[in-house]
Amino acid sequence: MSRLSKVHERRCCRSFTLIEMVLASAISALLVGVMASSLTLMARAIDDGNNPQSRQIAAASALDIVTADLRVALAFIERGPKAIEFSVPDRTKDGSEDWIRYEWSGVAGDPLTRYVNGKPTTLIDDVHAFDLTYLLRAPYPETTIAEGVLLQHDAALLASRNTLFVTAAQSVGVYVRPPIDADQTEWAITRLYVRARSEGPATGVTRVAVVEADGNLQPTGTVLAETQVFESTLGGSYQALEIPLPVSGLSPKSGVCVIFERVSGNESMALQHEQGLLANMSRRTHLMTRPGGSGIAWTKPDDQLDLRFTLYGTKTIGAGCR
């Protein structure tokens, strides 16, 4: 092969013809166009949550949550066409049932709201229909269960027993909230037993009152019932003291406080309480004190302190809901 032929061959191997360049550019442009079209279609296919299928999925998910809560309901407070409220077993690990409420305003476009212990969250937006109907068993008359022990604290594990004096410088209180039964509509207090004794000359007088509890489970100024205990009727050693305190019509959602305040005398009463080494000695109850007279704040609830007490009363089961 001549030298000229070899040079020509090398040049042909390293270069492209004009036709090849034109074809390559056309193919590249076509590929870019196809990719752009694919990206456009993908963007249109992304779910923005507002298409009918997404709304159906969201509605089904919300219905599953409502149904799951209703399956474990213990008692109903409200059963309406647009709202329902009921209790479920303890989910917050505070020893008490939790309360769940579902509510829709009835206005198309408004959300369905879910309340847990009074705190609202939006379950689903833009609701256009939410109707509740109920299938109940044969109606029963309203029933009041005979008087019995509603709540008690005594002999906690690893607890020591101590004395609290009711004086001008110290009032004593106990928060109580009995467990509820299915379809219970109210509860009532009949009497309270505490372990009490006299102190000193036994000339004191103690005011014992049932008052409403606030959101912190502490006493308010709203008195539901009250009586007086004369120290002269108490023995010098701890004995069970019966205190009649009739209160009816209490909501199963709420507890109350029983307070002991000095009326006269130095130490108008001595009360026996327990202090535990373990938390949550008794569920649904705790002890608190208040230094000084009215207007002074009560101490915060302490689940390692509690009076020795037994609370008696009744429960009412609603008509036609069993």
Secondary structure, 3 states (H helix, E strand, C coil): CCHHHHHHHHHHHHCCCHHHHHHHHHHHHHHHHHHHHHHHHHHHHCCCCCCHHHHHHHHHHHHHHHHHHHHCCCEEEEECCCEEEEEECCCCCCCCCEEEEEECCCCCCCCEEEEECCEEEEEECCCCCCCCCCCCCCCCCCEEEEEEEEEEECCCCCEEEEEEEEECCEEEEEEECCCCCCCEEEEEEEEEEEEEECCCCCCCEEEEEEEEECCCCCEEEEEEEEEEEEHHHCCCCCEEEEEEEEEEEECCCCCEEEEEEEEECCCCEEEEEEEECCCCCCCCEEEEEEECCCCCCCCCCECCEEECEEEEEEEEECCCCC
